[in-house]
């Protein structure tokens, strides 16, 4: 199928970890499903608006969903997700999801988004993420990329 025949969404997500005495913890968000899917744990991030760069969109999304200001670091992975046809256009849908390391540089924990797709953010032990029964696929993709990175420790604040 030619790229003009389907809708594409560019999305960016942040892997933000914090080292604690009991190991690394990951900043996660609770995605409410927006009435079209079951709620699930996810990562801070989401769709990049038309006038934004990927980094600008990611910084905005993290701030809205977690209350934190971040510095975007190195890319971890790129994932392509084919979804159901767009509810607004009826066209096939493809999401290109870019995952980056990020470091907290300010703010405080608290979701600033009102009426959006994220209900709240919190820290979970990284070792416990895979055991959560409700997880968005981007969370598994990102954690796998984070753990597979050679010689890199957790990035945090």
PyMOL commands that set and color helices and strands:
alter all, ss='L'
color gray80, all
select helices_A, chain A and resi 3-5+33-35+54-66+126-131+137-148
alter helices_A, ss='H'
color red, helices_A
select strands_A, chain A and resi 6-15+17-20+23-31+40-42+45-47+68-83+92-107+118-125
alter strands_A, ss='S'
color yellow, strands_A
deselect
rebuild
show_as cartoon
